[in-house]
Amino acid sequence: MLFRTLALGAALRSLAVNAVPAPTPDTAAEQTGFIAAAADSTSYWVSSVQRQGTIAFGTDPTYKIFRNVKTDCGAKGDGTTDDTAALNDCLMRGNGRCAKGCDSTTTAPALLYFPPGTYLVSKPLAMPYYTEMHGDAVEPPILKAAPTFAGMAVLDSDPYENNGDNWFTNQNNFFRKVRNFVIDLTAMPANVGAGIHWQVAQATSLQNIRFEMVKGGDNNRQQGIFMDNGSGGFMTDLVFNGGNMGMFIGNQQFTTRNLTFNGVNTAIFMNWNWLWSFKSVVIKDCKVGIDMANGPSNQTVGSVILQDSKIINTPIGVNSSFSMTSIPIGGGTLIIDNVDFTGSTTAVMSSGAAVLPGGQVVKAWAQGRTYAGSKGAKTQAVVDAPNKPAALMAGDAIFERSKPQYERVPSSSFVSVKSKGAKGDGVTDDTQAIQAAMNSLTDGQVLYFDHGAYIITKTVNVPKNIKVTGEMWPLIMAKGQFFSDPSDPKAVWSVGSANETGAAELTDLMFETMGPAPGAIMIQWNSASTTQGANGMWDVHVRIGGSAGTQLQSDKCAKNPNSTHVPNPECIGAHTMFHATESSSVYVENCWFWTSDHELDRSDHSQVDIYNGRGVHIESQGPMWLYGTSSEHSVLYNYQLTEAKNIYMALIQTETPYFQTNPAAPAPFDKSLGPTDPKFDGGSTKNRDNMAWGLRVVNSEDILIYGAGLYSFFDNYGQECLADENCQSNMVSIEGAVDNLSLFGLSTKAAVSMVSTSTGYTVGKGNAVGSVQIPDTDNRSNFCATLALWRPE
């Protein structure tokens, strides 16, 4: 991930806090923040499930992953005791916790559980790497900032030092979750304070959080979320009440949905991005909904997508500085899709002028570069609304579903795989024990993976109606001869069977290989859903190499750009990370399919050469939804849709392997290519035609893509190619027969052609379209090249 430095001095100063008397709470609701939310007792299973998690590849056998902040760490949660020291101690407990100067580690995770209560804090809660803060889901606890609170934010994911340095590299600040909290700033002065400093990258999430801030006032400077940079990421189910800005945000890319803003001066201030997707946003009683105006002569915002949203009693829906002459030509792109502006006077304002009136429901409108085939123009107007298949819809909006937390399921219904005989020690073959545990479940039970490393040596057949959840991303590790043949790939986890329907749910799991597994399909989904979205996968990641226990680390797989070389067979990862078969239907949210580009655990943290075949392969006939997914560094492609149908993708993100073109694709898989794999016919093995596709769409229909950030930063680790934006030749390929395909908000980096096809394609009932090349040079944005919309014709 590339680092982007921004001028944040003013923003940081606005968050500085001085100890001054707090304003008197003006409502009964605000006053209740000073009282404990509930007694300690709760029915939430997280508080009472048996804890047997262990660190398979750590050095401390007594290391404790789970911490109850009251019973284990001494926090009171009574609304009057200052719990700052107890909570920060709880965050840092344990040998090897990763904070300032560490950068990353996977062998010292911590899961903090907050029982119901009000936790008074006077300084930020500093969040180490690989941490989950988990409030009670039945009765969410309150994090209450004291009147004398001093610091950037109540919760800080990447603290700043006095010299301006962060604890972590922002674009590598992975693996952290915060859910089920109320964050209350109402006792603070109105001119200072933020709820969360969320400077994060992939495999991170905020879920089910309410921000309470001081309401109104010209001097109000409070912010719910402050985000300066990073490379995320996903948030959902957030509510912002009061404050000056609900969200002050900047990041390479992000997916957010189900956000509510009540009585905020500016609901969302978009400082910068490459692309950002907002879905299911409700903005009520605010002055401005989204402010993305950062100057027509220097657009800092790449693109914003606003979909399935409603603006109520808010004069300005979106404030922009885009115009037909603004620069760069692709900067300030905005896509509006099914947004109710009946509560706004102005739907979109640009440089002080209304360009789209309010008082209406806008089905489809765009500002930015739009294309039909190879014909493009700069646009600021209504566009044709896409045909949205009924299978993808819930009423007039695209279907969505939040991650299940099983808050009404008793702890007695959770079945531990360790209690069923699995060891999770990173040594024992746990295949049979896990299969037996799955087969033994009865209705209403949830299979619980205690943290550990579970070795899998043959396919685990996952029952079609199973519910599986993990403790702090337990490792499911493919190993051995069964997964060794890239010409005959086998699934590690095979969910359901073809031609059957089910309701399987997977949450909070991590899939890896132990050593090379070139014939492993890490997750294969086969079954269709019994009802819309019944099959689902949330916060489930595939991580190939670069971490302890994988045997694919920097001691063996260090990068080697200085000599032409063939791939090291000991550094081959898997065949495919995720495969949705033709018979499948599944909902996928906040899942990262990552071939490691650098070392996470060894002290050098250096870049590595690991060769993974394919990222995400979709053959599903749908419906299928992908929210906030990323697929990075696979050799052949990161996303491919083959004869797929009824697919919705809300912001996908990719990176081309840093080592290509040394070697170039398809190496080391040139001897085992299958019939659906791309062909690389670029001639020389050093040719930049021979690099991983960010996205291939082949013989597919009813495909809706809302946001795609597809990046190429290197050629054999060199970055000279960035100057001319030509690190690789092509990024998106459209092939065969396609129909009803809309690609909104495409941002590519350093690909000569953003969208291309060398042989042409057909649309609908055989309308042939010749060769298409959409050049980067015609669509430059702030960092990437950006399109508001591309359609085949």
Secondary structure, 3 states (H helix, E strand, C coil): CCCCCCCCHHHHHHHCCCCCCCCCCCCHHHHHHHCCCCCCCCCCHHHCCCCCCCCCCCCCCCCCCEEECCCCCCCCCEEEEECHHHHHHHHHCCCCCCCCCCCCCCCCCEEEEECCCEEEECCCEECCCCEEEEECCCCCCEEEECCCCCCCCCEECCCECCCCCECCCHHHCCCEEEEEEEEECCCCCCCCCEEEECCCCCCEEEEEEEEECCCCCCCCCCEEEECCCCCCCEEEEEEEECCCEEEEEEEEEEEEEEEEEECCCEEEEEEEEEEEEEEEEEEECCCEEEECCCCCCCCCECEEEEEEEEEECCCEEEEECCCCCCCCCCCCEEEEEEEECCCCCEEEEECCEEEEECCCEEEEEEEEEEEECCEEEEEEEECCCCCCCHHHEECCEECCCCCCCCCCCCHHHEEECCCCCCCCEEEEECHHHHHHHHHHCCCCCEEEECCCEEEECCCEEECCCCEEEECCCCEEEECCHHHCCCCCCEEEEEECCCCCEECCEEEEEEEEECCCEEEEEEEEECCEECCCCCCEEEEEEEEECCCCCCCCCHHHHECCCCCCCCCCHHHECEEEEEEECCCCCCEEECCEEEECCECCCCCCCCEECCEEEEEEEECCCCCEEEEEEEEECEEEEEEEEECCEEEEEEEEEEECCCCCCCCCCCCCCCCCCCCCCCCCCCCCCCCCCCCCEEEEEECCEEEEEEEEEEECCCECCECHHHCCCCCEEEEEEEEEEEEEEEEEEEEEECEEEEEEECCCEEECCCEEECCEEEEHHHCECCCCEEEEEEECC
